[in-house]
Amino acid sequence: MLITLEHMMSGVKMLFSHDTEASLAGAAALVNTVGLDGDTLVTLADLDGFLADNSYSGVIRRTSDELESVRALRGRLRRFWTVRDRDEAAALVNEILDEADARPYLSRHDEWDWHLHVTRPDAPLANRIAAEAAMAVLDLIRADALGRLRICAAEDCEDVLIDLSKNSVKRYCDTGNCGNRTNVAAYRARKRQQSA
């Protein structure tokens, strides 16, 4: 779920800045590359596909080491979806920013006006992803909105999601048909119960 410039310009009110929403979407997409259905980030081609859907500026080395460091980041980022409170989340944010050698600076590139980057363009890709995710979670912590990070409510899914809905009611991930499947199963169960 990347927010495009056209989406931003269409008058749709975003809850957080583009940077925050895009970083949260990228973090969720990375976490969801491994789950009950297996691992979809195994090859350099898989990494290329992930990066095509989730844009990160800076140097992309396309090496096996880069792939492995990005893969290793998934479990770390998943912790944001399982932290119990803002204190625990803040500690994780600080830890990740420190390890990524975060050095915030303003940048303007491509179609984007001035915005914040937290690592240099030549920093390792995994560090850039981690630092951007940590900064996005930082915004959630400050807004007391960690509850917008959720795990899919479907019984047969462990994917993570970001609820950016106005009323904060999203329960199912975007990676499958979890919501439809769950609703159809509940409907059928009610019909069976009514027939019995």
Secondary structure as UniProt FT lines:
FT   HELIX           5..9
FT   TURN            10..11
FT   HELIX           18..31
FT   TURN            32..33
FT   STRAND          34..35
FT   TURN            36..37
FT   STRAND          38..39
FT   HELIX           44..53
FT   HELIX           64..78
FT   HELIX           79..81
FT   HELIX           86..99
FT   TURN            100..101
FT   STRAND          105..109
FT   TURN            110..111
FT   STRAND          112..117
FT   TURN            121..122
FT   HELIX           125..142
FT   TURN            143..144
FT   HELIX           146..148
FT   STRAND          149..151
FT   TURN            155..156
FT   STRAND          160..162
FT   TURN            166..167
FT   HELIX           178..195
//
